[in-house]
Amino acid sequence: MRVLMLIGVFGGLTLAGCYRSTEPNVPPLASRPSINGPSGRTSSTEGAGESISPQQFDGSGGPLELGAITMTPPAGWQRTPPSSSFVAAEFVLPRAEGDDADGRLTVSTAGGTVEANVDRWKGQFNPLTKQAPQVEIDVAGVKATVVDLSGDFNDQRGPFAPAVKRPGYRMIAAIVPVEGQLFFIKGTGPQETMTAHADEVRHFIHSVQRTQ
């Protein structure tokens, strides 16, 4: 019995060390860049499928490697610890002047079809007050689907987490099929904040490269 207890303690310490080693290097909140209203604008889902293991990231704006794809975040984007175990990478999109919350951009993967996941995203808005045309773009040699949705957003951070209604939100999201997986790149936040970061989000989507 004593031997079993020692093995259990040793195993727990080993797991704890592994968890700490995968935690991203997150700069302090005070270092966030600010968006000062319209003058600061750059321009006018996670599902219950297979998750990607989070990777180390130094916050320098360098390449972000996530299994079958590599992406390049814009300089100044701040990576934060994922708020869900189904999120591989998460970034803060600093709020615009007048908005009461920062935006959130996540990268994840899940099963299902492209249309089923797009329909799920649309269902997160109640009501869905505005919808830009769903488009396909060429990314990394594949057809990626991009959607732009606005309305009252039911923010559910994980398949079993409670949904929080967030009025006046916007989502700019893409689904990129690579190596039999659907990679999700999803930015959500208050309208003005997402407008301020819209070009950055689109450039991030277009930065996808295949690693295999």
SVG drawing of the C-alpha trace seen along z (x, -y; Angstrom):
<svg xmlns="http://www.w3.org/2000/svg" viewBox="-34 -59 43 61">
<polyline fill="none" stroke="black" stroke-width="0.4" points="0.0,0.0 2.8,-2.4 4.5,-1.7 1.2,-2.5 0.8,-5.8 4.4,-6.8 3.7,-6.0 0.5,-8.1 2.3,-11.1 5.2,-10.9 2.7,-10.6 0.7,-13.7 3.9,-15.8 4.9,-14.7 1.5,-15.7 1.7,-19.1 5.1,-19.8 3.8,-18.9 0.9,-21.3 3.1,-24.2 5.4,-23.6 2.6,-24.1 1.3,-27.4 1.8,-30.2 4.1,-33.1 1.4,-35.8 2.4,-39.5 0.7,-41.5 -2.6,-43.1 -1.2,-46.5 0.9,-45.9 -2.2,-45.6 -2.3,-48.0 -5.2,-50.4 -7.8,-51.2 -9.1,-54.8 -12.4,-54.7 -12.9,-55.3 -9.5,-57.0 -7.7,-53.8 -9.5,-51.5 -7.5,-49.5 -10.3,-49.5 -13.7,-50.3 -16.6,-27.2 -15.1,-25.7 -16.9,-22.4 -16.8,-19.2 -14.5,-17.5 -10.8,-16.7 -8.8,-19.5 -5.3,-20.8 -2.6,-20.8 -1.7,-24.4 1.9,-25.4 4.4,-27.7 4.2,-31.2 6.4,-34.2 4.0,-37.0 6.4,-38.5 4.1,-38.1 6.1,-35.2 4.7,-32.1 2.1,-30.1 2.4,-26.3 -0.7,-24.2 -0.3,-20.7 -1.1,-20.7 -1.1,-24.5 1.1,-27.5 -0.2,-31.1 1.3,-34.5 -0.5,-36.7 -0.2,-40.5 2.5,-42.2 1.0,-43.4 -1.6,-40.7 -1.6,-39.4 -2.0,-35.7 -3.8,-34.5 -4.4,-31.1 -7.3,-29.4 -10.6,-29.8 -11.7,-26.3 -10.0,-23.0 -11.2,-22.9 -9.2,-26.0 -5.7,-25.7 -4.8,-29.4 -6.5,-32.5 -5.8,-36.2 -7.2,-39.4 -8.5,-42.0 -8.4,-45.3 -11.7,-47.1 -12.5,-50.2 -13.4,-53.4 -17.0,-53.1 -17.1,-49.3 -17.3,-47.6 -15.4,-44.5 -12.4,-43.3 -12.8,-41.1 -11.6,-37.4 -10.0,-35.5 -9.7,-31.7 -8.1,-28.9 -9.6,-25.4 -10.7,-22.3 -13.8,-20.2 -15.7,-17.5 -18.8,-17.8 -19.3,-19.6 -18.6,-23.1 -22.3,-23.9 -23.3,-22.3 -20.7,-24.4 -21.7,-27.6 -25.3,-26.9 -24.3,-26.4 -22.5,-29.8 -25.6,-31.5 -27.7,-29.8 -25.5,-31.5 -27.0,-34.8 -30.5,-35.5 -31.6,-37.6 -29.2,-37.6 -29.5,-41.2 -27.0,-41.3 -25.3,-38.7 -22.6,-39.3 -22.5,-36.9 -20.8,-33.6 -17.7,-33.4 -15.0,-31.0 -11.4,-32.1 -8.2,-30.3 -6.0,-29.7 -3.0,-27.3 -4.2,-25.6 -7.7,-24.8 -11.1,-26.5 -11.8,-28.2 -15.2,-29.4 -15.6,-32.9 -18.7,-34.3 -19.4,-37.7 -22.4,-37.7 -23.9,-40.4 -26.5,-40.4 -27.1,-39.4 -24.5,-36.7 -24.9,-33.7 -21.4,-33.3 -20.7,-29.7 -17.1,-29.0 -17.1,-25.2 -19.7,-22.6 -20.9,-22.3 -20.4,-25.9 -23.4,-28.2 -24.2,-30.7 -23.9,-34.4 -26.0,-36.8 -23.9,-39.7 -25.9,-42.3 -24.5,-44.0 -21.7,-41.6 -20.0,-40.7 -18.3,-37.5 -15.7,-37.2 -14.8,-33.5 -13.3,-31.1 -13.3,-27.3 -10.1,-25.9 -10.2,-22.2 -6.7,-20.7 -5.6,-17.0 -9.1,-15.9 -9.6,-18.4 -11.7,-21.6 -9.6,-24.4 -11.7,-27.3 -10.4,-30.9 -13.1,-32.9 -13.1,-36.5 -16.0,-37.8 -16.6,-41.0 -18.5,-44.2 -19.3,-45.8 -16.8,-48.7 -14.1,-46.5 -14.5,-44.0 -14.7,-46.8 -11.4,-48.1 -9.7,-44.7 -11.5,-43.4 -8.5,-43.7 -6.2,-42.1 -8.5,-39.1 -8.7,-38.7 -4.9,-39.0 -4.5,-36.3 -6.9,-34.0 -4.9,-34.5 -1.7,-33.8 -2.5,-30.1 0.1,-27.8 0.2,-24.0 3.1,-22.4 2.8,-19.0"/>
</svg>
